[in-house]
């Protein structure tokens, strides 16, 4: 996307509690199915991103689901996970990036888990 292009805007956000997947459709025509576990371990919160330091790798979240989705202004949503994590604010740009880079980010996460001797299981 060029720097002058308008950012993708969500047209629909739906959560399926059965498969624990958040589906986000954008006005760009893209639709992403994002597992709750992925959203949790990639949370934009300071707890995970360790702003200014090394990103924190969180294991044991294969079971996590989303309890609530709260709008934040007209630019983001706050996801409240059933492990009680609720501090990440997912801007539209963040959700779009997480969708577009899902495969790459997930591979990096799985590699980091192995490197640190952690598991996806609780």
Phi and psi in degrees as GROMACS dihedral restraints (atoms count N, CA, C in turn):
[ dihedral_restraints ]
;  ai    aj    ak    al  type     phi  dphi    fc
    3     4     5     6     1   -72.6    20    10
    4     5     6     7     1   159.5    20    10
    6     7     8     9     1   -67.3    20    10
    7     8     9    10     1   -20.0    20    10
    9    10    11    12     1   -91.6    20    10
   10    11    12    13     1   -12.2    20    10
   12    13    14    15     1   -69.9    20    10
   13    14    15    16     1   144.4    20    10
   15    16    17    18     1   -69.8    20    10
   16    17    18    19     1   142.9    20    10
   18    19    20    21     1   -65.6    20    10
   19    20    21    22     1   151.3    20    10
   21    22    23    24     1   -62.6    20    10
   22    23    24    25     1   140.3    20    10
   24    25    26    27     1  -116.7    20    10
   25    26    27    28     1   133.8    20    10
   27    28    29    30     1   -70.7    20    10
   28    29    30    31     1   139.0    20    10
   30    31    32    33     1  -107.5    20    10
   31    32    33    34     1   -17.9    20    10
   33    34    35    36     1  -160.7    20    10
   34    35    36    37     1   138.5    20    10
   36    37    38    39     1  -133.5    20    10
   37    38    39    40     1   120.6    20    10
   39    40    41    42     1  -133.1    20    10
   40    41    42    43     1   138.5    20    10
   42    43    44    45     1  -112.5    20    10
   43    44    45    46     1   131.7    20    10
   45    46    47    48     1  -107.6    20    10
   46    47    48    49     1   106.4    20    10
   48    49    50    51     1   -68.3    20    10
   49    50    51    52     1   -21.0    20    10
   51    52    53    54     1   -69.1    20    10
   52    53    54    55     1   -44.6    20    10
   54    55    56    57     1  -105.9    20    10
   55    56    57    58     1     6.5    20    10
   57    58    59    60     1    53.4    20    10
   58    59    60    61     1    49.2    20    10
   60    61    62    63     1  -125.4    20    10
   61    62    63    64     1   132.4    20    10
   63    64    65    66     1   -97.6    20    10
   64    65    66    67     1   121.2    20    10
   66    67    68    69     1  -103.0    20    10
   67    68    69    70     1   125.5    20    10
   69    70    71    72     1  -123.6    20    10
   70    71    72    73     1   120.8    20    10
   72    73    74    75     1  -103.1    20    10
   73    74    75    76     1   139.9    20    10
   75    76    77    78     1  -117.5    20    10
   76    77    78    79     1   156.9    20    10
   78    79    80    81     1   -66.7    20    10
   79    80    81    82     1    -8.7    20    10
   81    82    83    84     1   -77.8    20    10
   82    83    84    85     1    -7.2    20    10
   84    85    86    87     1    95.0    20    10
   85    86    87    88     1    -7.4    20    10
   87    88    89    90     1   -83.0    20    10
   88    89    90    91     1   143.0    20    10
   90    91    92    93     1  -131.7    20    10
   91    92    93    94     1   131.7    20    10
   93    94    95    96     1  -122.4    20    10
   94    95    96    97     1   136.2    20    10
   96    97    98    99     1  -104.6    20    10
   97    98    99   100     1   110.9    20    10
   99   100   101   102     1  -113.2    20    10
  100   101   102   103     1   113.9    20    10
  102   103   104   105     1   -62.3    20    10
  103   104   105   106     1   143.1    20    10
  105   106   107   108     1   -57.2    20    10
  106   107   108   109     1   -39.8    20    10
  108   109   110   111     1   -58.2    20    10
  109   110   111   112     1   -46.2    20    10
  111   112   113   114     1   -60.9    20    10
  112   113   114   115     1   -46.8    20    10
  114   115   116   117     1   -61.9    20    10
  115   116   117   118     1   -37.5    20    10
  117   118   119   120     1   -67.3    20    10
  118   119   120   121     1   -46.9    20    10
  120   121   122   123     1   -76.5    20    10
  121   122   123   124     1   -15.8    20    10
  123   124   125   126     1  -105.4    20    10
  124   125   126   127     1    17.9    20    10
  126   127   128   129     1   -50.7    20    10
  127   128   129   130     1   136.9    20    10
  129   130   131   132     1   -76.1    20    10
  130   131   132   133     1     6.6    20    10
  132   133   134   135     1   -68.6    20    10
  133   134   135   136     1   156.3    20    10
  135   136   137   138     1   -62.8    20    10
  136   137   138   139     1   -30.8    20    10
  138   139   140   141     1   -57.4    20    10
  139   140   141   142     1   -37.6    20    10
  141   142   143   144     1   -94.8    20    10
  142   143   144   145     1   -46.4    20    10
  144   145   146   147     1   -77.2    20    10
  145   146   147   148     1   -18.0    20    10
  147   148   149   150     1    45.0    20    10
  148   149   150   151     1    57.0    20    10
  150   151   152   153     1   -44.5    20    10
  151   152   153   154     1   123.6    20    10
  153   154   155   156     1    90.2    20    10
  154   155   156   157     1    -6.7    20    10
  156   157   158   159     1  -135.0    20    10
  157   158   159   160     1  -166.0    20    10
  159   160   161   162     1   -76.9    20    10
  160   161   162   163     1   136.5    20    10
  162   163   164   165     1   -56.7    20    10
  163   164   165   166     1   138.9    20    10
  165   166   167   168     1   -85.5    20    10
  166   167   168   169     1   127.8    20    10
  168   169   170   171     1   -94.1    20    10
  169   170   171   172     1   121.1    20    10
  171   172   173   174     1  -109.8    20    10
  172   173   174   175     1   121.7    20    10
  174   175   176   177     1   -98.2    20    10
  175   176   177   178     1  -179.3    20    10
  177   178   179   180     1    68.0    20    10
  178   179   180   181     1    31.0    20    10
  180   181   182   183     1  -116.9    20    10
  181   182   183   184     1    18.2    20    10
  183   184   185   186     1   -62.3    20    10
  184   185   186   187     1   -23.7    20    10
  186   187   188   189     1   -90.6    20    10
  187   188   189   190     1   -10.2    20    10
  189   190   191   192     1   -66.3    20    10
  190   191   192   193     1   143.6    20    10
  192   193   194   195     1  -129.3    20    10
  193   194   195   196     1   176.7    20    10
  195   196   197   198     1  -106.8    20    10
  196   197   198   199     1   125.0    20    10
  198   199   200   201     1   -88.1    20    10
  199   200   201   202     1   -34.1    20    10
  201   202   203   204     1  -153.5    20    10
  202   203   204   205     1   147.9    20    10
  204   205   206   207     1  -123.1    20    10
  205   206   207   208     1   117.5    20    10
  207   208   209   210     1  -113.6    20    10
  208   209   210   211     1   129.4    20    10
  210   211   212   213     1   -67.1    20    10
  211   212   213   214     1   144.8    20    10
  213   214   215   216     1  -122.7    20    10
  214   215   216   217     1   103.4    20    10
  216   217   218   219     1    55.0    20    10
  217   218   219   220     1  -142.0    20    10
  219   220   221   222     1  -115.2    20    10
  220   221   222   223     1    22.9    20    10
  222   223   224   225     1  -124.0    20    10
  223   224   225   226     1    -5.0    20    10
  225   226   227   228     1  -165.6    20    10
  226   227   228   229     1   174.1    20    10
  228   229   230   231     1  -132.7    20    10
  229   230   231   232     1   151.4    20    10
  231   232   233   234     1  -105.6    20    10
  232   233   234   235     1   126.1    20    10
  234   235   236   237     1   -99.7    20    10
  235   236   237   238     1   129.5    20    10
  237   238   239   240     1  -107.7    20    10
  238   239   240   241     1   113.7    20    10
  240   241   242   243     1   -90.1    20    10
  241   242   243   244     1   157.6    20    10
  243   244   245   246     1   -76.9    20    10
  244   245   246   247     1    -0.6    20    10
  246   247   248   249     1   -92.9    20    10
  247   248   249   250     1    10.9    20    10
  249   250   251   252     1    74.6    20    10
  250   251   252   253     1     9.7    20    10
  252   253   254   255     1   -72.0    20    10
  253   254   255   256     1   127.1    20    10
  255   256   257   258     1  -146.5    20    10
  256   257   258   259     1    19.2    20    10
  258   259   260   261     1  -101.2    20    10
  259   260   261   262     1    -3.5    20    10
  261   262   263   264     1   -86.0    20    10
  262   263   264   265     1   130.6    20    10
  264   265   266   267     1  -108.0    20    10
  265   266   267   268     1   117.8    20    10
  267   268   269   270     1   -97.7    20    10
  268   269   270   271     1   100.1    20    10
  270   271   272   273     1   -68.4    20    10
  271   272   273   274     1   164.3    20    10
  273   274   275   276     1   -59.4    20    10
  274   275   276   277     1   -39.9    20    10
  276   277   278   279     1   -63.7    20    10
  277   278   279   280     1   -39.2    20    10
  279   280   281   282     1   -65.3    20    10
  280   281   282   283     1   -45.7    20    10
  282   283   284   285     1   -62.0    20    10
  283   284   285   286     1   -39.9    20    10
  285   286   287   288     1   -64.0    20    10
  286   287   288   289     1   -46.0    20    10
  288   289   290   291     1   -61.4    20    10
  289   290   291   292     1   -45.1    20    10
  291   292   293   294     1   -61.3    20    10
  292   293   294   295     1   -34.6    20    10
  294   295   296   297     1   -70.2    20    10
  295   296   297   298     1   -49.9    20    10
  297   298   299   300     1   -66.1    20    10
  298   299   300   301     1   -31.9    20    10
  300   301   302   303     1  -107.8    20    10
  301   302   303   304     1    18.4    20    10
  303   304   305   306     1   -53.1    20    10
  304   305   306   307     1   -53.8    20    10
  306   307   308   309     1   -58.4    20    10
  307   308   309   310     1   -47.5    20    10
  309   310   311   312     1   -66.0    20    10
  310   311   312   313     1   -47.5    20    10
  312   313   314   315     1   -64.3    20    10
  313   314   315   316     1   -39.0    20    10
  315   316   317   318     1   -65.5    20    10
  316   317   318   319     1   -41.6    20    10
  318   319   320   321     1   -62.6    20    10
  319   320   321   322     1   -41.5    20    10
  321   322   323   324     1   -63.9    20    10
  322   323   324   325     1   -42.9    20    10
  324   325   326   327     1   -61.1    20    10
  325   326   327   328     1   -49.1    20    10
  327   328   329   330     1   -61.2    20    10
  328   329   330   331     1   -39.8    20    10
  330   331   332   333     1   -64.0    20    10
  331   332   333   334     1   -42.9    20    10
  333   334   335   336     1   -65.2    20    10
  334   335   336   337     1   -38.1    20    10
  336   337   338   339     1   -58.4    20    10
  337   338   339   340     1   -48.6    20    10
  339   340   341   342     1   -60.9    20    10
  340   341   342   343     1   -45.6    20    10
  342   343   344   345     1   -58.8    20    10
  343   344   345   346     1   -36.3    20    10
  345   346   347   348     1   -93.3    20    10
  346   347   348   349     1     0.8    20    10
  348   349   350   351     1    71.5    20    10
  349   350   351   352     1    28.0    20    10
  351   352   353   354     1  -103.4    20    10
  352   353   354   355     1   166.0    20    10
  354   355   356   357     1  -126.3    20    10
  355   356   357   358     1   156.1    20    10
  357   358   359   360     1   -71.7    20    10
  358   359   360   361     1   -26.0    20    10
  360   361   362   363     1   -77.1    20    10
  361   362   363   364     1   147.1    20    10
